[in-house]
Amino acid sequence: MFPLQTLQHITELYMKSCSSYKVIQPGGEVIAAEGDSVTLNCTFETSSSQPYLFWYKQEVNSYPKYMLRRDTYGTKDNAPEFVEDRFVAGVKDKSVPLTIHNLHVSDSAVYYCALRQTRSEQLPKVHVEA
């Protein structure tokens, strides 16, 4: 059993590690007509030299679906149903905006931007033995 002070220290280390990056998306609702284009903004803060940025789409009563991934070196990956000519994203400075062209009614959803640090910069693991 660990003393309370040790557990508090482990928790503080974890919280500091978790706060090493942040994703910021403006709230609110975007209203557009079929055929229009919209751009959803996402900015991020990280100490990582090569973060991976993701966009997800969540329809009503469903789970978030992976749309695409970008990184600071220009690597692009789009899920098959989110073709790159209609769903466009790119990392510039500390931003990864998503533009959706030729809007369809089926594009109505909540869109999430997410960040993952590179493998070498992942959070440390703690194993506690009884």
N, C-alpha and C positions, 0 to 999 in steps of 0.2 A: 504494500500500500504506500502511495506517495503522500508526503505531507501536503497540506492545503497550499502552502506557499509555492511548492514545486508545480502543482497543477495550475495555479494562477499564472505562474511564469510561462508555462507551456501555452496557456490560452492567450496570453499577451503576445507571444511570438507568433502564434497562428494569426491573430488579428492584424498584426503589423504586416505579415506576409500577404494577407488577403487584400490589404489596402494599397498594395504596390501598383494597382491598376484600377482604372475607372472607365465606364462607358456612359456617355450622356446622350440621351435621345430627347428631343423636344416632345412634349405631350400635345394633346389636342387631336382634333379630327380633320382630315383632309377630304374635301368634297370635290369630285371631278366628274366629268361626263365620259361616257364610253368613247374610246378613240383618243382621248387626251393622254398627256404624259404627266406624271408627278415625280417629284424628288423628295425622298425621305432622308433627313439628315441624321448623322451619327458621328459624334466626336469621341475621342478616347485619350486617356492618359496612361502611360505605361513606362516602366524603366527597361522593358524588353527591347532589344535591338531588332527583333524580327517577330512581331506579334502576328497571330492569325486572326483575321476578322471574319465574322460570319453574319449572315442574315437568315432569319427564320420567318415563316408565315404561319399564323395560327388562325384558322377559321373557327366560327362559332361551334361550340360543343366538340372541339377536336384538340389534338395535341399540336405543339409547334412542329412544323416540317422544315427540314433543312432545305435552303434555297441555293446558297452559294458561299464560297470561301475566297478570301483574298489575303495577300500578304504584302509586305513592303517591297518585295523584290519583283512584284508584278505577276506572281503565280495566280492563275485563275482556275476555279472549279465551280461549275454550275450543275445542280441536279438536273436530270434529263427534262423534267417538266418545266424548268425555268430557263428557257433558252436565252443565250447571251445577247441576242439582238433585241430582245424585249426587256430583259432584266439586266441592267447595266450597273456595275459598281466598280470602284477603283479606290485605292488608298492614296490620299494626297495629304502630306503633312500629318496631322493628327485627326484626319477625317476619312470616313468611308461612306459617302452618300450612296443611296440606292435610287436609281431612276427606273421607273416602270413605264414603258412606252405602249401605245395602243391599248389603253385600259379596257378590260372586260369586266362585266358585272362580277364574275367569279374572282376577281382580284380584291374584292371587298374582304378585309381581314385586318388583324392586328399584326404588325411587323416588328420583329425584334432584332436588334443588333447585339452581337456578343463578341467577346475577345478572349483568346486563349494565348497564353505566353508560350514560347517555344519550349520544347522538351527539356532542354538543359536548364531552363529557368522555372520549372514547375515547383510547386510548394514542397518543402521537405516533409517526409513521412515520419511519424512518431509511432513507435511500437512500445506498448507498456505491458510488461510481463507481471503476472500476479505473484 
